[in-house]
Amino acid sequence: MEIPQSLRSAVENLAESISHSKLLTDAQNISMRYRSERINGERLITSKTEALAYSASRMPATYGAVYTALESSMLTAGCVPKTLSDIGAGTGAASWAAAQYWIWKK
C-alpha cells in the first residue's frame, strides 16, 4: 500500500525548500549514526532538515510495512481495535497507516 497522496505532497512541499544534496547527506548521516553509534539517551536526529530527510527516506516504506502488517494481523485475529495510541516516536507513519487501514475498511 502506498503512502496517501496528501501525506506524500506535504513531505514533498517541505522538501522543496531544501537542496536535494542536503537531504541526501542528512539521510545518509542518520543511517550511519543508527548503524554505528550507541544510543545513550542522545537524539539521533538533531535538526529539522534531518527530520525531513528521515521522513522523506523512511516514511513511505514504514507506512507500507505497517499497513501490510495490520492487514495480515486483522485477517488472522478477526477483530478490529477500538482505539489507537501514538506514543510520539518516529514520523507518525504507523498512525497514518492504521488510520488509513481502518477508514478504508469501513
ZATORZA-718661 format. One record per atom (N, C-alpha, C): residue in one letter; residue number from 1; x, y, z; atom name. Coordinates in nm, 3 decimals. Example, Ala and Ser with C-alpha at 12.3 -4.5 7.8 and 13.67 -1.06 7.14 Angstrom:
<nodes>
node residu: A, num: 1, x: 1.319, y: -0.569, z: 0.780, atome: N .
node residu: A, num: 1, x: 1.230, y: -0.450, z: 0.780, atome: CA .
node residu: A, num: 1, x: 1.320, y: -0.330, z: 0.780, atome: C .
node residu: S, num: 2, x: 1.285, y: -0.225, z: 0.708, atome: N .
node residu: S, num: 2, x: 1.367, y: -0.106, z: 0.714, atome: CA .
node residu: S, num: 2, x: 1.290, y: 0.003, z: 0.787, atome: C .
</nodes>
This chain:
<nodes>
node residu: M, num: 1, x: 0.086, y: -0.118, z: 0.000, atome: N .
node residu: M, num: 1, x: 0.000, y: 0.000, z: 0.000, atome: CA .
node residu: M, num: 1, x: 0.090, y: 0.124, z: 0.000, atome: C .
node residu: E, num: 2, x: 0.057, y: 0.215, z: -0.086, atome: N .
node residu: E, num: 2, x: 0.135, y: 0.338, z: -0.095, atome: CA .
node residu: E, num: 2, x: 0.088, y: 0.442, z: 0.005, atome: C .
node residu: I, num: 3, x: 0.180, y: 0.525, z: 0.042, atome: N .
node residu: I, num: 3, x: 0.152, y: 0.635, z: 0.135, atome: CA .
node residu: I, num: 3, x: 0.046, y: 0.726, z: 0.071, atome: C .
node residu: P, num: 4, x: -0.048, y: 0.779, z: 0.149, atome: N .
node residu: P, num: 4, x: -0.152, y: 0.866, z: 0.092, atome: CA .
node residu: P, num: 4, x: -0.092, y: 0.988, z: 0.020, atome: C .
node residu: Q, num: 5, x: -0.154, y: 1.028, z: -0.087, atome: N .
node residu: Q, num: 5, x: -0.103, y: 1.139, z: -0.166, atome: CA .
node residu: Q, num: 5, x: -0.094, y: 1.268, z: -0.084, atome: C .
node residu: S, num: 6, x: -0.189, y: 1.290, z: 0.005, atome: N .
node residu: S, num: 6, x: -0.185, y: 1.413, z: 0.086, atome: CA .
node residu: S, num: 6, x: -0.060, y: 1.417, z: 0.175, atome: C .
node residu: L, num: 7, x: -0.023, y: 1.302, z: 0.230, atome: N .
node residu: L, num: 7, x: 0.097, y: 1.295, z: 0.314, atome: CA .
node residu: L, num: 7, x: 0.223, y: 1.308, z: 0.228, atome: C .
node residu: R, num: 8, x: 0.225, y: 1.239, z: 0.115, atome: N .
node residu: R, num: 8, x: 0.340, y: 1.249, z: 0.024, atome: CA .
node residu: R, num: 8, x: 0.359, y: 1.394, z: -0.020, atome: C .
node residu: S, num: 9, x: 0.250, y: 1.461, z: -0.056, atome: N .
node residu: S, num: 9, x: 0.258, y: 1.601, z: -0.100, atome: CA .
node residu: S, num: 9, x: 0.310, y: 1.691, z: 0.010, atome: C .
node residu: A, num: 10, x: 0.267, y: 1.668, z: 0.133, atome: N .
node residu: A, num: 10, x: 0.313, y: 1.752, z: 0.245, atome: CA .
node residu: A, num: 10, x: 0.463, y: 1.739, z: 0.265, atome: C .
node residu: V, num: 11, x: 0.514, y: 1.617, z: 0.261, atome: N .
node residu: V, num: 11, x: 0.658, y: 1.595, z: 0.276, atome: CA .
node residu: V, num: 11, x: 0.733, y: 1.657, z: 0.158, atome: C .
node residu: E, num: 12, x: 0.683, y: 1.636, z: 0.037, atome: N .
node residu: E, num: 12, x: 0.747, y: 1.693, z: -0.082, atome: CA .
node residu: E, num: 12, x: 0.748, y: 1.845, z: -0.079, atome: C .
node residu: N, num: 13, x: 0.638, y: 1.905, z: -0.034, atome: N .
node residu: N, num: 13, x: 0.632, y: 2.051, z: -0.025, atome: CA .
node residu: N, num: 13, x: 0.735, y: 2.106, z: 0.073, atome: C .
node residu: L, num: 14, x: 0.751, y: 2.039, z: 0.185, atome: N .
node residu: L, num: 14, x: 0.853, y: 2.082, z: 0.281, atome: CA .
node residu: L, num: 14, x: 0.994, y: 2.063, z: 0.225, atome: C .
node residu: A, num: 15, x: 1.013, y: 1.956, z: 0.152, atome: N .
node residu: A, num: 15, x: 1.145, y: 1.924, z: 0.098, atome: CA .
node residu: A, num: 15, x: 1.187, y: 2.020, z: -0.013, atome: C .
node residu: E, num: 16, x: 1.092, y: 2.086, z: -0.077, atome: N .
node residu: E, num: 16, x: 1.125, y: 2.178, z: -0.186, atome: CA .
node residu: E, num: 16, x: 1.217, y: 2.291, z: -0.142, atome: C .
node residu: S, num: 17, x: 1.211, y: 2.328, z: -0.016, atome: N .
node residu: S, num: 17, x: 1.291, y: 2.441, z: 0.032, atome: CA .
node residu: S, num: 17, x: 1.435, y: 2.401, z: 0.070, atome: C .
node residu: I, num: 18, x: 1.467, y: 2.273, z: 0.057, atome: N .
node residu: I, num: 18, x: 1.599, y: 2.223, z: 0.096, atome: CA .
node residu: I, num: 18, x: 1.662, y: 2.155, z: -0.025, atome: C .
node residu: S, num: 19, x: 1.791, y: 2.178, z: -0.043, atome: N .
node residu: S, num: 19, x: 1.857, y: 2.118, z: -0.159, atome: CA .
node residu: S, num: 19, x: 1.856, y: 1.966, z: -0.149, atome: C .
node residu: H, num: 20, x: 1.849, y: 1.903, z: -0.264, atome: N .
node residu: H, num: 20, x: 1.849, y: 1.757, z: -0.271, atome: CA .
node residu: H, num: 20, x: 1.976, y: 1.700, z: -0.208, atome: C .
node residu: S, num: 21, x: 2.088, y: 1.764, z: -0.231, atome: N .
node residu: S, num: 21, x: 2.214, y: 1.714, z: -0.176, atome: CA .
node residu: S, num: 21, x: 2.215, y: 1.722, z: -0.023, atome: C .
node residu: K, num: 22, x: 2.155, y: 1.826, z: 0.034, atome: N .
node residu: K, num: 22, x: 2.146, y: 1.839, z: 0.180, atome: CA .
node residu: K, num: 22, x: 2.058, y: 1.729, z: 0.237, atome: C .
node residu: L, num: 23, x: 1.943, y: 1.703, z: 0.175, atome: N .
node residu: L, num: 23, x: 1.855, y: 1.596, z: 0.221, atome: CA .
node residu: L, num: 23, x: 1.925, y: 1.460, z: 0.212, atome: C .
node residu: L, num: 24, x: 1.994, y: 1.437, z: 0.103, atome: N .
node residu: L, num: 24, x: 2.064, y: 1.310, z: 0.084, atome: CA .
node residu: L, num: 24, x: 2.174, y: 1.293, z: 0.189, atome: C .
node residu: T, num: 25, x: 2.252, y: 1.397, z: 0.211, atome: N .
node residu: T, num: 25, x: 2.359, y: 1.392, z: 0.312, atome: CA .
node residu: T, num: 25, x: 2.301, y: 1.367, z: 0.450, atome: C .
node residu: D, num: 26, x: 2.196, y: 1.438, z: 0.485, atome: N .
node residu: D, num: 26, x: 2.134, y: 1.420, z: 0.617, atome: CA .
node residu: D, num: 26, x: 2.079, y: 1.278, z: 0.634, atome: C .
node residu: A, num: 27, x: 2.014, y: 1.226, z: 0.531, atome: N .
node residu: A, num: 27, x: 1.959, y: 1.089, z: 0.538, atome: CA .
node residu: A, num: 27, x: 2.072, y: 0.988, z: 0.556, atome: C .
node residu: Q, num: 28, x: 2.181, y: 1.006, z: 0.483, atome: N .
node residu: Q, num: 28, x: 2.296, y: 0.916, z: 0.496, atome: CA .
node residu: Q, num: 28, x: 2.358, y: 0.925, z: 0.634, atome: C .
node residu: N, num: 29, x: 2.370, y: 1.046, z: 0.687, atome: N .
node residu: N, num: 29, x: 2.427, y: 1.065, z: 0.821, atome: CA .
node residu: N, num: 29, x: 2.342, y: 0.998, z: 0.929, atome: C .
node residu: I, num: 30, x: 2.212, y: 1.009, z: 0.917, atome: N .
node residu: I, num: 30, x: 2.122, y: 0.945, z: 1.013, atome: CA .
node residu: I, num: 30, x: 2.140, y: 0.793, z: 1.007, atome: C .
node residu: S, num: 31, x: 2.143, y: 0.739, z: 0.887, atome: N .
node residu: S, num: 31, x: 2.161, y: 0.594, z: 0.872, atome: CA .
node residu: S, num: 31, x: 2.294, y: 0.549, z: 0.931, atome: C .
node residu: M, num: 32, x: 2.399, y: 0.625, z: 0.907, atome: N .
node residu: M, num: 32, x: 2.529, y: 0.590, z: 0.964, atome: CA .
node residu: M, num: 32, x: 2.526, y: 0.593, z: 1.117, atome: C .
node residu: R, num: 33, x: 2.460, y: 0.694, z: 1.174, atome: N .
node residu: R, num: 33, x: 2.450, y: 0.703, z: 1.320, atome: CA .
node residu: R, num: 33, x: 2.375, y: 0.584, z: 1.377, atome: C .
node residu: Y, num: 34, x: 2.265, y: 0.546, z: 1.313, atome: N .
node residu: Y, num: 34, x: 2.187, y: 0.432, z: 1.361, atome: CA .
node residu: Y, num: 34, x: 2.271, y: 0.305, z: 1.361, atome: C .
node residu: R, num: 35, x: 2.355, y: 0.289, z: 1.261, atome: N .
node residu: R, num: 35, x: 2.435, y: 0.168, z: 1.250, atome: CA .
node residu: R, num: 35, x: 2.560, y: 0.170, z: 1.336, atome: C .
node residu: S, num: 36, x: 2.616, y: 0.287, z: 1.363, atome: N .
node residu: S, num: 36, x: 2.748, y: 0.290, z: 1.425, atome: CA .
node residu: S, num: 36, x: 2.755, y: 0.346, z: 1.566, atome: C .
node residu: E, num: 37, x: 2.658, y: 0.422, z: 1.608, atome: N .
node residu: E, num: 37, x: 2.668, y: 0.486, z: 1.740, atome: CA .
node residu: E, num: 37, x: 2.582, y: 0.417, z: 1.843, atome: C .
node residu: R, num: 38, x: 2.630, y: 0.419, z: 1.964, atome: N .
node residu: R, num: 38, x: 2.548, y: 0.371, z: 2.075, atome: CA .
node residu: R, num: 38, x: 2.448, y: 0.479, z: 2.110, atome: C .
node residu: I, num: 39, x: 2.330, y: 0.435, z: 2.146, atome: N .
node residu: I, num: 39, x: 2.226, y: 0.531, z: 2.185, atome: CA .
node residu: I, num: 39, x: 2.226, y: 0.540, z: 2.337, atome: C .
node residu: N, num: 40, x: 2.272, y: 0.652, z: 2.388, atome: N .
node residu: N, num: 40, x: 2.277, y: 0.675, z: 2.533, atome: CA .
node residu: N, num: 40, x: 2.185, y: 0.789, z: 2.571, atome: C .
node residu: G, num: 41, x: 2.062, y: 0.783, z: 2.524, atome: N .
node residu: G, num: 41, x: 1.969, y: 0.890, z: 2.552, atome: CA .
node residu: G, num: 41, x: 1.990, y: 1.012, z: 2.464, atome: C .
node residu: E, num: 42, x: 2.082, y: 1.002, z: 2.369, atome: N .
node residu: E, num: 42, x: 2.108, y: 1.114, z: 2.280, atome: CA .
node residu: E, num: 42, x: 2.016, y: 1.106, z: 2.159, atome: C .
node residu: R, num: 43, x: 1.982, y: 1.220, z: 2.107, atome: N .
node residu: R, num: 43, x: 1.899, y: 1.225, z: 1.987, atome: CA .
node residu: R, num: 43, x: 1.983, y: 1.190, z: 1.865, atome: C .
node residu: L, num: 44, x: 1.928, y: 1.106, z: 1.781, atome: N .
node residu: L, num: 44, x: 1.998, y: 1.072, z: 1.657, atome: CA .
node residu: L, num: 44, x: 1.960, y: 1.167, z: 1.544, atome: C .
node residu: I, num: 45, x: 1.846, y: 1.231, z: 1.557, atome: N .
node residu: I, num: 45, x: 1.803, y: 1.333, z: 1.460, atome: CA .
node residu: I, num: 45, x: 1.814, y: 1.466, z: 1.532, atome: C .
node residu: T, num: 46, x: 1.901, y: 1.553, z: 1.480, atome: N .
node residu: T, num: 46, x: 1.936, y: 1.672, z: 1.555, atome: CA .
node residu: T, num: 46, x: 1.893, y: 1.804, z: 1.492, atome: C .
node residu: S, num: 47, x: 1.827, y: 1.798, z: 1.376, atome: N .
node residu: S, num: 47, x: 1.784, y: 1.923, z: 1.313, atome: CA .
node residu: S, num: 47, x: 1.655, y: 1.900, z: 1.234, atome: C .
node residu: K, num: 48, x: 1.593, y: 2.009, z: 1.196, atome: N .
node residu: K, num: 48, x: 1.470, y: 1.999, z: 1.116, atome: CA .
node residu: K, num: 48, x: 1.497, y: 1.937, z: 0.980, atome: C .
node residu: T, num: 49, x: 1.612, y: 1.968, z: 0.921, atome: N .
node residu: T, num: 49, x: 1.641, y: 1.909, z: 0.790, atome: CA .
node residu: T, num: 49, x: 1.667, y: 1.759, z: 0.802, atome: C .
node residu: E, num: 50, x: 1.728, y: 1.716, z: 0.911, atome: N .
node residu: E, num: 50, x: 1.746, y: 1.572, z: 0.932, atome: CA .
node residu: E, num: 50, x: 1.611, y: 1.504, z: 0.952, atome: C .
node residu: A, num: 51, x: 1.522, y: 1.567, z: 1.024, atome: N .
node residu: A, num: 51, x: 1.388, y: 1.509, z: 1.044, atome: CA .
node residu: A, num: 51, x: 1.315, y: 1.497, z: 0.911, atome: C .
node residu: L, num: 52, x: 1.327, y: 1.597, z: 0.827, atome: N .
node residu: L, num: 52, x: 1.263, y: 1.593, z: 0.696, atome: CA .
node residu: L, num: 52, x: 1.329, y: 1.488, z: 0.607, atome: C .
node residu: A, num: 53, x: 1.460, y: 1.479, z: 0.611, atome: N .
node residu: A, num: 53, x: 1.532, y: 1.378, z: 0.532, atome: CA .
node residu: A, num: 53, x: 1.490, y: 1.238, z: 0.576, atome: C .
node residu: Y, num: 54, x: 1.478, y: 1.220, z: 0.707, atome: N .
node residu: Y, num: 54, x: 1.436, y: 1.090, z: 0.760, atome: CA .
node residu: Y, num: 54, x: 1.293, y: 1.059, z: 0.715, atome: C .
node residu: S, num: 55, x: 1.206, y: 1.157, z: 0.722, atome: N .
node residu: S, num: 55, x: 1.067, y: 1.137, z: 0.680, atome: CA .
node residu: S, num: 55, x: 1.059, y: 1.103, z: 0.532, atome: C .
node residu: A, num: 56, x: 1.130, y: 1.176, z: 0.450, atome: N .
node residu: A, num: 56, x: 1.125, y: 1.154, z: 0.306, atome: CA .
node residu: A, num: 56, x: 1.182, y: 1.017, z: 0.269, atome: C .
node residu: S, num: 57, x: 1.286, y: 0.973, z: 0.340, atome: N .
node residu: S, num: 57, x: 1.350, y: 0.848, z: 0.302, atome: CA .
node residu: S, num: 57, x: 1.289, y: 0.725, z: 0.368, atome: C .
node residu: R, num: 58, x: 1.235, y: 0.738, z: 0.486, atome: N .
node residu: R, num: 58, x: 1.186, y: 0.621, z: 0.560, atome: CA .
node residu: R, num: 58, x: 1.035, y: 0.608, z: 0.570, atome: C .
node residu: M, num: 59, x: 0.965, y: 0.719, z: 0.563, atome: N .
node residu: M, num: 59, x: 0.820, y: 0.716, z: 0.587, atome: CA .
node residu: M, num: 59, x: 0.743, y: 0.628, z: 0.489, atome: C .
node residu: P, num: 60, x: 0.769, y: 0.636, z: 0.359, atome: N .
node residu: P, num: 60, x: 0.691, y: 0.551, z: 0.268, atome: CA .
node residu: P, num: 60, x: 0.706, y: 0.401, z: 0.296, atome: C .
node residu: A, num: 61, x: 0.827, y: 0.357, z: 0.322, atome: N .
node residu: A, num: 61, x: 0.849, y: 0.214, z: 0.349, atome: CA .
node residu: A, num: 61, x: 0.787, y: 0.173, z: 0.483, atome: C .
node residu: T, num: 62, x: 0.800, y: 0.258, z: 0.583, atome: N .
node residu: T, num: 62, x: 0.741, y: 0.228, z: 0.713, atome: CA .
node residu: T, num: 62, x: 0.589, y: 0.220, z: 0.702, atome: C .
node residu: Y, num: 63, x: 0.531, y: 0.316, z: 0.631, atome: N .
node residu: Y, num: 63, x: 0.386, y: 0.317, z: 0.610, atome: CA .
node residu: Y, num: 63, x: 0.342, y: 0.185, z: 0.544, atome: C .
node residu: G, num: 64, x: 0.408, y: 0.148, z: 0.437, atome: N .
node residu: G, num: 64, x: 0.372, y: 0.026, z: 0.366, atome: CA .
node residu: G, num: 64, x: 0.386, y: -0.099, z: 0.451, atome: C .
node residu: A, num: 65, x: 0.493, y: -0.108, z: 0.527, atome: N .
node residu: A, num: 65, x: 0.516, y: -0.224, z: 0.613, atome: CA .
node residu: A, num: 65, x: 0.410, y: -0.234, z: 0.722, atome: C .
node residu: V, num: 66, x: 0.378, y: -0.122, z: 0.785, atome: N .
node residu: V, num: 66, x: 0.277, y: -0.122, z: 0.892, atome: CA .
node residu: V, num: 66, x: 0.140, y: -0.155, z: 0.835, atome: C .
node residu: Y, num: 67, x: 0.105, y: -0.096, z: 0.723, atome: N .
node residu: Y, num: 67, x: -0.025, y: -0.123, z: 0.661, atome: CA .
node residu: Y, num: 67, x: -0.038, y: -0.273, z: 0.631, atome: C .
node residu: T, num: 68, x: 0.064, y: -0.331, z: 0.572, atome: N .
node residu: T, num: 68, x: 0.063, y: -0.473, z: 0.537, atome: CA .
node residu: T, num: 68, x: 0.054, y: -0.560, z: 0.663, atome: C .
node residu: A, num: 69, x: 0.129, y: -0.524, z: 0.767, atome: N .
node residu: A, num: 69, x: 0.124, y: -0.599, z: 0.892, atome: CA .
node residu: A, num: 69, x: -0.014, y: -0.590, z: 0.957, atome: C .
node residu: L, num: 70, x: -0.074, y: -0.472, z: 0.955, atome: N .
node residu: L, num: 70, x: -0.210, y: -0.456, z: 1.010, atome: CA .
node residu: L, num: 70, x: -0.310, y: -0.540, z: 0.932, atome: C .
node residu: E, num: 71, x: -0.300, y: -0.535, z: 0.801, atome: N .
node residu: E, num: 71, x: -0.391, y: -0.612, z: 0.718, atome: CA .
node residu: E, num: 71, x: -0.381, y: -0.761, z: 0.749, atome: C .
node residu: S, num: 72, x: -0.261, y: -0.811, z: 0.758, atome: N .
node residu: S, num: 72, x: -0.239, y: -0.953, z: 0.789, atome: CA .
node residu: S, num: 72, x: -0.288, y: -0.986, z: 0.930, atome: C .
node residu: S, num: 73, x: -0.256, y: -0.901, z: 1.024, atome: N .
node residu: S, num: 73, x: -0.296, y: -0.924, z: 1.164, atome: CA .
node residu: S, num: 73, x: -0.447, y: -0.924, z: 1.181, atome: C .
node residu: M, num: 74, x: -0.512, y: -0.829, z: 1.116, atome: N .
node residu: M, num: 74, x: -0.658, y: -0.820, z: 1.131, atome: CA .
node residu: M, num: 74, x: -0.728, y: -0.939, z: 1.065, atome: C .
node residu: L, num: 75, x: -0.674, y: -0.987, z: 0.956, atome: N .
node residu: L, num: 75, x: -0.732, y: -1.107, z: 0.892, atome: CA .
node residu: L, num: 75, x: -0.716, y: -1.229, z: 0.983, atome: C .
node residu: T, num: 76, x: -0.602, y: -1.238, z: 1.047, atome: N .
node residu: T, num: 76, x: -0.574, y: -1.350, z: 1.137, atome: CA .
node residu: T, num: 76, x: -0.654, y: -1.339, z: 1.266, atome: C .
node residu: A, num: 77, x: -0.659, y: -1.220, z: 1.325, atome: N .
node residu: A, num: 77, x: -0.725, y: -1.201, z: 1.454, atome: CA .
node residu: A, num: 77, x: -0.877, y: -1.200, z: 1.442, atome: C .
node residu: G, num: 78, x: -0.927, y: -1.151, z: 1.330, atome: N .
node residu: G, num: 78, x: -1.070, y: -1.144, z: 1.311, atome: CA .
node residu: G, num: 78, x: -1.140, y: -1.040, z: 1.396, atome: C .
node residu: C, num: 79, x: -1.064, y: -0.941, z: 1.442, atome: N .
node residu: C, num: 79, x: -1.124, y: -0.834, z: 1.522, atome: CA .
node residu: C, num: 79, x: -1.062, y: -0.702, z: 1.482, atome: C .
node residu: V, num: 80, x: -1.123, y: -0.593, z: 1.525, atome: N .
node residu: V, num: 80, x: -1.074, y: -0.460, z: 1.495, atome: CA .
node residu: V, num: 80, x: -1.060, y: -0.382, z: 1.625, atome: C .
node residu: P, num: 81, x: -0.943, y: -0.324, z: 1.652, atome: N .
node residu: P, num: 81, x: -0.927, y: -0.242, z: 1.773, atome: CA .
node residu: P, num: 81, x: -1.022, y: -0.123, z: 1.772, atome: C .
node residu: K, num: 82, x: -1.058, y: -0.079, z: 1.890, atome: N .
node residu: K, num: 82, x: -1.149, y: 0.035, z: 1.902, atome: CA .
node residu: K, num: 82, x: -1.076, y: 0.166, z: 1.924, atome: C .
node residu: T, num: 83, x: -0.949, y: 0.160, z: 1.966, atome: N .
node residu: T, num: 83, x: -0.872, y: 0.280, z: 1.991, atome: CA .
node residu: T, num: 83, x: -0.732, y: 0.265, z: 1.931, atome: C .
node residu: L, num: 84, x: -0.666, y: 0.378, z: 1.920, atome: N .
node residu: L, num: 84, x: -0.531, y: 0.382, z: 1.866, atome: CA .
node residu: L, num: 84, x: -0.452, y: 0.486, z: 1.944, atome: C .
node residu: S, num: 85, x: -0.332, y: 0.451, z: 1.984, atome: N .
node residu: S, num: 85, x: -0.244, y: 0.545, z: 2.052, atome: CA .
node residu: S, num: 85, x: -0.114, y: 0.558, z: 1.976, atome: C .
node residu: D, num: 86, x: -0.066, y: 0.678, z: 1.961, atome: N .
node residu: D, num: 86, x: 0.065, y: 0.703, z: 1.902, atome: CA .
node residu: D, num: 86, x: 0.149, y: 0.762, z: 2.014, atome: C .
node residu: I, num: 87, x: 0.258, y: 0.695, z: 2.047, atome: N .
node residu: I, num: 87, x: 0.340, y: 0.741, z: 2.160, atome: CA .
node residu: I, num: 87, x: 0.441, y: 0.848, z: 2.122, atome: C .
node residu: G, num: 88, x: 0.436, y: 0.890, z: 1.996, atome: N .
node residu: G, num: 88, x: 0.520, y: 1.002, z: 1.956, atome: CA .
node residu: G, num: 88, x: 0.661, y: 0.967, z: 1.915, atome: C .
node residu: A, num: 89, x: 0.687, y: 0.843, z: 1.879, atome: N .
node residu: A, num: 89, x: 0.820, y: 0.805, z: 1.832, atome: CA .
node residu: A, num: 89, x: 0.814, y: 0.785, z: 1.682, atome: C .
node residu: G, num: 90, x: 0.903, y: 0.848, z: 1.610, atome: N .
node residu: G, num: 90, x: 0.907, y: 0.830, z: 1.465, atome: CA .
node residu: G, num: 90, x: 0.832, y: 0.937, z: 1.390, atome: C .
node residu: T, num: 91, x: 0.801, y: 0.906, z: 1.265, atome: N .
node residu: T, num: 91, x: 0.741, y: 1.004, z: 1.174, atome: CA .
node residu: T, num: 91, x: 0.590, y: 1.013, z: 1.184, atome: C .
node residu: G, num: 92, x: 0.527, y: 0.916, z: 1.248, atome: N .
node residu: G, num: 92, x: 0.382, y: 0.909, z: 1.250, atome: CA .
node residu: G, num: 92, x: 0.329, y: 0.819, z: 1.141, atome: C .
node residu: A, num: 93, x: 0.418, y: 0.756, z: 1.065, atome: N .
node residu: A, num: 93, x: 0.376, y: 0.670, z: 0.953, atome: CA .
node residu: A, num: 93, x: 0.287, y: 0.555, z: 1.000, atome: C .
node residu: A, num: 94, x: 0.315, y: 0.500, z: 1.116, atome: N .
node residu: A, num: 94, x: 0.234, y: 0.389, z: 1.166, atome: CA .
node residu: A, num: 94, x: 0.092, y: 0.434, z: 1.197, atome: C .
node residu: S, num: 95, x: 0.078, y: 0.551, z: 1.255, atome: N .
node residu: S, num: 95, x: -0.056, y: 0.604, z: 1.284, atome: CA .
node residu: S, num: 95, x: -0.131, y: 0.635, z: 1.155, atome: C .
node residu: W, num: 96, x: -0.062, y: 0.690, z: 1.057, atome: N .
node residu: W, num: 96, x: -0.124, y: 0.716, z: 0.927, atome: CA .
node residu: W, num: 96, x: -0.171, y: 0.585, z: 0.865, atome: C .
node residu: A, num: 97, x: -0.087, y: 0.482, z: 0.871, atome: N .
node residu: A, num: 97, x: -0.122, y: 0.352, z: 0.812, atome: CA .
node residu: A, num: 97, x: -0.242, y: 0.292, z: 0.883, atome: C .
node residu: A, num: 98, x: -0.242, y: 0.298, z: 1.014, atome: N .
node residu: A, num: 98, x: -0.353, y: 0.242, z: 1.092, atome: CA .
node residu: A, num: 98, x: -0.482, y: 0.317, z: 1.061, atome: C .
node residu: A, num: 99, x: -0.476, y: 0.447, z: 1.062, atome: N .
node residu: A, num: 99, x: -0.596, y: 0.526, z: 1.032, atome: CA .
node residu: A, num: 99, x: -0.646, y: 0.498, z: 0.891, atome: C .
node residu: Q, num: 100, x: -0.556, y: 0.493, z: 0.796, atome: N .
node residu: Q, num: 100, x: -0.595, y: 0.466, z: 0.658, atome: CA .
node residu: Q, num: 100, x: -0.653, y: 0.326, z: 0.644, atome: C .
node residu: Y, num: 101, x: -0.594, y: 0.229, z: 0.711, atome: N .
node residu: Y, num: 101, x: -0.642, y: 0.092, z: 0.703, atome: CA .
node residu: Y, num: 101, x: -0.785, y: 0.083, z: 0.754, atome: C .
node residu: W, num: 102, x: -0.812, y: 0.138, z: 0.873, atome: N .
node residu: W, num: 102, x: -0.945, y: 0.127, z: 0.930, atome: CA .
node residu: W, num: 102, x: -1.048, y: 0.214, z: 0.860, atome: C .
node residu: I, num: 103, x: -1.007, y: 0.328, z: 0.810, atome: N .
node residu: I, num: 103, x: -1.101, y: 0.412, z: 0.734, atome: CA .
node residu: I, num: 103, x: -1.136, y: 0.343, z: 0.604, atome: C .
node residu: W, num: 104, x: -1.037, y: 0.287, z: 0.537, atome: N .
node residu: W, num: 104, x: -1.057, y: 0.220, z: 0.409, atome: CA .
node residu: W, num: 104, x: -1.143, y: 0.095, z: 0.426, atome: C .
node residu: K, num: 105, x: -1.132, y: 0.028, z: 0.538, atome: N .
node residu: K, num: 105, x: -1.205, y: -0.098, z: 0.561, atome: CA .
node residu: K, num: 105, x: -1.351, y: -0.073, z: 0.603, atome: C .
node residu: K, num: 106, x: -1.383, y: 0.047, z: 0.644, atome: N .
node residu: K, num: 106, x: -1.521, y: 0.074, z: 0.690, atome: CA .
node residu: K, num: 106, x: -1.618, y: 0.075, z: 0.576, atome: C .
</nodes>
